[in-house]
């Protein structure tokens, strides 16, 4: 699998997914969309990988969509977003290591992660209304961030800095730039040390039940719980607990 606009590496149980168009501030063109989708699919399907770290190379995480070719004359709404993990049924956790500008479509990719770690200079921004564009994830963001903050971003095209993002729960932690990847790896290794069946089952429950009614939640919970509680991971965990030792997770 060849990548140019994404730097995709595997180290043990951790996948490193790095946006790699630094000369274009990691602006999202079609090639980057496609390669990011391919990286997520490979991460999803590789049984050795348990967690991913998403980051951006160069001066910022992402400047958003690459609009250098202008707007299409006849717009057709895309019917799939393969570079958004939740559309791919990817239930392995993703840690986002964010720095500087997190803009437009790049912000959607960032908020698609599960754990967000930011440097103090991070700025979230959805400038699309300034150019007559309705940003595609407008329907998603009010489910991920408080309504008032989503309104600032979507309706006013205002920026939200790292400190405010932390205060309202958009990011998990703010760290110094020199500590960003170290902290992302610390979180990733913590996740990688837990039962992959349990972790992925809980993320699946979180994603599939988001915004639906109680009966539907209960049905999905029954499906996931039955699978996880009957897994080899669960048996290994129980035996390790009884023996008071670390667990060697079977991962099934």
N, C-alpha and C positions, 0 to 999 in steps of 0.2 A: 504494500500500500504506500503510494508516494504522496507526500505532503509538501507544499510550498508555503502556503499562507497560515498553516498551523504547525507548530513544533510539538509533536506527539511522542512522548517517551514513557517507557514502563520501567519502574524500579521497584522490584518486589511486588507488594500488593497495591502499590500506588501508581496511578496514571497521571502524568503531567501533561496538561493540555494548555498550550500557550498560543495566544493569538500572535501571528508573526507577519504583520505588515507594518513594521515600525516606521518606515518612510511615509506611510499614509495614515499614521496615528491609529493603526489597526481598524481603519474604517472598513465596514462590512460590504464587500462586493460578492458577486455570485460564487466565485471560487472559494472565498472564505466560508460562506454559508455551507457550501457542499462539503468542504474538507472538515469543517467542524462537525457536521452531521456524521460523516464517516468515522471520525474519531470517537464520537459518543456511541455509535453502533458497535465499534470494536471493543470499547470499554465495557459496554453492556454485556457483550457475548463472551468475553474472556473470563473464564472461571477463576483465574489466578488473581484478578484485580478486584479490590474491595472498595476503593475510594479514589476519587480524582481531585487534583488541584488545578483549578482554572485560573489563568493569569494572562497578562498582556505584556508583550515585549516592547521596550522603548520608553518613550516619554509619557505614555498614558495607557490605561487599560483599553479603552476604545472610544473613538470619536463618533461612533454611530454608523449609520448607513453611508455608503459611498455614493454621493450624489453628483459625482463629477460628470456623469453621462447625461445629466438632466432628468426631467420627469417624463415618463412614457406618455405618448399621445392618447392611447386607449388603454386605460388601466384595467387589469383583470386581477381580482383578489386571489392570491395564492391559496391553494386548498390544503397545504401542509407546511409545517415548519419543522423540518427534520433536525435543525440545529438547536431546537429547544427540547431539553431532555424529557420533559413531561409529556411531550407528544410521541415519544419513542418508547414509553413504558420502561424507562430507565429508573430503577429503584435503588441503585447504588448511590451512596451519598457523594455530593460534590462540594468541595470547599473552594470558595472564590477568594483570591488574593488580589485586592483592588488598589490601584494607585492613580492619582491625578484624575483626569476626565473620565467619567462613566456616562456616556451620552447616548440618547436615542435607542436604537436597536441594541447597542452595547449594554445599555442599562437593563433591557429585557433579559439578555443572556446572563448578566450578573445576578439579577434577582431570581433567576431560574435555579441558582445554586441553593444549597441548604444552609451552609455556614458561610457568612460573609465577614472577611477581615479587611479592614481599610487602613490606609495611611492617613495622616492628618490633612493632607492636601486633596483628598478625594472630594469630587463635586459631582452630584447627580443632576442631570439636566435633560429635559425633553423639549428641544427647541422647535419641534415640527410645526406648531400653530403659527410660528413666525413666517413660515414658508407655504402656508395653506395646506398642510398635510395633517391628516388625522392619524396619529400613531397607532399601529396595529394592536399593541397590547393594552390599549385603553380599557378594555374589558377585564383584563387580568389584574392590573395594578391595584384597584380598590380592594381586591381580595388579599393582596400581599402586604400592603402598607395602609395605615389609617386613612380613612376617606378624606380628611382635611388635607393631609400631605399629598395624596394622589391628586386632589383638586389643584393644589399649588403647582404641581409638576405638569399636569395635563391641561388645565384651563388657563393658567397664568404664564406658563413657560418659565417659572421661577427655578432657580438653582437651590439644591439642598446640600449643604456642606456635610463633612464627615461627622462633626460633633452633633449637629441636629439629627442626622440620620441615625446615629447611635442612640440619642435620647428617645426617638420615636420607634425604635426597634427595627429599623431597616438593615442595620449591620450589627454583628455580634460583638465586635471588638475593634478598637483603634490602636494601632501600634506604630512605632517609628519605622520609617522607610527601610532602614537597614535590618529590621527584625521581621519584615513582612513574610518572607518565604519560610523563615525558621518557625514562626508561629503557625503558618499554614501547614507545615510538615508535622508540627507537634500535634495539631488537631487531627490531621489525617492518620497519623500513626495510632492515636488513641482510638479512632474509629476502626482502623484495620485490626486492632487487637481484640475487638468484640466479635460476638457471633455474627457472621455475615448473613445467616438465615434470619436471625432475629432483627438485625438492623434493617435489612432490605424489606422484611415483612412489615416493619413499623413504618418505613417510608412509603411503602405501597399503600398502607392504610391511610396515611396522611394525604397522599396525592389523590387517591381514588374517592375519598369521602369528603373532599374539600367542597363545601358549599351545597351539599345535598341533604335531604331530610333524614330523620333519625332511622326510619325503617330501612332505607337504602344503606346507611352507615352500618347498621346492625348486620345486614346480609353480607357486606364486604368484610366486616370484622370477623364474622363466623368463618368465612372462607380462609382468611389469612391466619387467624389464630389456630384453626385446625391443622393447617399445613405446618406452621412453625412449631407448635407444641408436640407434633408427632415426628419432628425431624431428628436426624442424628445429632445435630448441634445441641438440641435440647437434652438428649440422653447423655451426651458428653459433658454438658454443663452440670447436670445433676450429679453425675459420678465425680467430677472434679470438685464440686462443692462438698460432697460427702468426704472425699479424700483430702480436702484442704490443699489443693494444688492448682497450678495454672492449667488452663484448658488448651488443648491442641484441637482447634475447631475443624471438624470434617468439611464444613461448608455445604452440607446438604441435609 
